[in-house]
Amino acid sequence: MRTLAAIVVLLMCTAFRPIAAQWHIGLELATTHYGGSARDTSGGHVASHGRPGDATMVGTRFGRDGRRYGIALRASYATTGLTVAGRGVSVTDRTTGRLLELVAAFRIRVGGIGPSGAVRAELGPALHLWDFDGEIRSGLGAVGAAAYEWPVAGRFSSAIRLEGMLSPSWFAAADLPPEYERRVTWRYGVGLGLHYRL
């Protein structure tokens, strides 16, 4: 964890061109879909898959962008619940499975649309703190995204982001019956953000 924090601080302090560099803060809202995590290998259960449930994530973002490169830190929260699914049936328990996600993303401008819109690619590590039945599970994953950002008015800008995430299974071996195997947890989602340039 200390190494990750040191890398993030170092990247945040990297000397972008002073005129081009811009700090910003923002709020984001995203809808997400999860997959993977656990699968029945015996074929004997109606509910053959277990995973975090689809959720709406609310987040805050703080970052700095130069002419081409940038970095952003994001903290997001969601009540994912726990979903079991199979044979066309899906049931989600929302009484468990709260998620706090921290992401440090390296950003690069890959193009633009119009005179002031920017297309950016993002990639970075993610720390997941998943509250599963009162037990906090922590894990590291990776997040990648493509975003289109455009000015709204004054110092405000908006963004739409398509994002994907991969991490080891969020379940411990003791959580599952012996016929279930743990799988990579993955997620995709789309989000909207409103940012303010400092």
Steps between C-alpha positions, in 0.01 A plus 500: 500500500783744581657440160169570323452819703855616424451443126171693502654795687799502266277502192281774647808716554646439156580831337247551223540823308367763741287679240341178373452317829157517661379364833138393518248346737175334409203279573421185304207263467534162325290194435693173523459131417707228671592150390725213598588445871358148553365218281347159565714233330263210574201628305275389787382839624232723354706801613823418318667842534572730794625857461461855626171648383462770240511840666507875463833645616537854635850642501722802544803569282807717547763532231742696294528509121775634280490551124518125444551312828320507831417312815180466701402358838144377546303371797167328425229336707227253403265250659568208269322233699554134417349343188444131432396412147440207268253351253350837419440595864690768693446594868683783679529545877557872571551455875869420452777588258584868544802616301753779542736524203814715475658546157821673390486546122768611257337693214611573147326716241459291185293739291228759491154565362430855396711799604502430875386141566762250615509121472710341773610147587548408866669209674593438860475289816186474711463415869168333586362495853194273486283470811364144474277407798687740727846375399713744300672330206783690334645430159695657218387516141551702184270755338508616139277761340437717195351843566371790296516838677356833386459850650158594638528858628776703660718269709257207475544204266320171457612150408358168391712198587493134388686294757607143570650335809676168574599358838535164675177345631341699779399177675718304741517122454311455829203699361415242237386137492775262379347462153539872431822647367616857536541700182631843403256776594437739212288806447401735222307820527420843364513818699443874483706760682491871573841656571613840623838645401685648795 
